[in-house]
Amino acid sequence: MNIVWHGHYCKYLEVARCNLLDRIGYNYLAMADSGYAFPIVDIQIKYIQPLRFEQELVVRASLVEWQHRLKIGYQINDAHSGAKLTTAYTIQAAVAARTGELQLECPAILQQQVARWLARELPNA
């Protein structure tokens, strides 16, 4: 069929999410070091056009929410034409690593890292 299996989309989102979290300065290793895990509790993918084998793609991740949960939006575009192929989002909830207890708001360390990142990304905002 010359199309990418739908399950691979999650891997593409994961790579983009990890890159975003690295830029924010609160990646999965930092989360673990601060005593939290952020499992995905919801994922939505809208398949607008199929991804094709050997197609060059651009996958962008953007921070949508971070106060009570971590919501990241995604867009997958064709690298050459710029055509929008897929949109998606993931929602992650903070969980205390030691107890497994769901946190009703994101930890202060995440809030601080996002504030620092936003100050670097949007210095005049």
Secondary structure, 3 states (H helix, E strand, C coil): CCECCCCHHHHHHHHHHHHHHHHHCCCHHHHHHCCEECCEEEEEEEECCCCECCCCEEEEEEEEECCCCEEEEEEEEECCCCCEEEEEEEEECCEECCCCCECCCCCHHHHHHHHHHHHHHCCCC
